[in-house]
Amino acid sequence: MTAVMPWERANSKVSDRHLQRLAAVYIRQSTRQQVLDHRESTRLQYALVERAAALGWEADRVLVIDGDLGMSGTSAVARMGFQRLVTEIGLDHVGLVLGVEMSRLARAGKDWYQLIELCALSGAVLADTDGVYDPADYNDRLVRHEVLCDRVEVKDHHRRAVAAAR
């Protein structure tokens, strides 16, 4: 997980300006039961600290936000960790936001698109285990596409679960 992909070195979206700010690792799982049953997922999320280091951040410049473990991502209202993340980005304290899956950051479309817009305005980039994404770059649509696909999958899963319950 700590590897930097060859294409990330050649055309790095991480600049000195990003490295002067914090890297924020946002960790979340939807329920307390998931936290207990899926420890590997939790471990992988915490391992993003190593990914930040591989991208150039010093250990003391990596902020781990894990206050939302066991909280659903359907709304940001009660998620203090997500609210802290948004605040830190808005104050220009964050240069990089890391998540195992970008969709873990926010399940609600409104929260997700506001986060993306805030990152674009503040100049923060996002990263997961597959790459680094710049939401301010019009051509870098992978982040938006990934979340749209995830939303379709979640809605389809919900539809099937409701149908099976009937």
Buried (B, 14 or more C-beta within 10 A) or exposed (E): EEEBEEEBEEEBBBEEEBBEBBBBBBBBBBEEEBBEEBEEBBEBBBBBBBBBBBBBBEEEBBBBBBBBBBBBBBBBEEBEBBBBBBEBBBEBBBBBBBBBBBBBBBBBEEBBBBBBEBBBEBBBBBBBBEBBBBBBEEEBEBBBEBBBEBBEEBEEEEEEEEEEEE
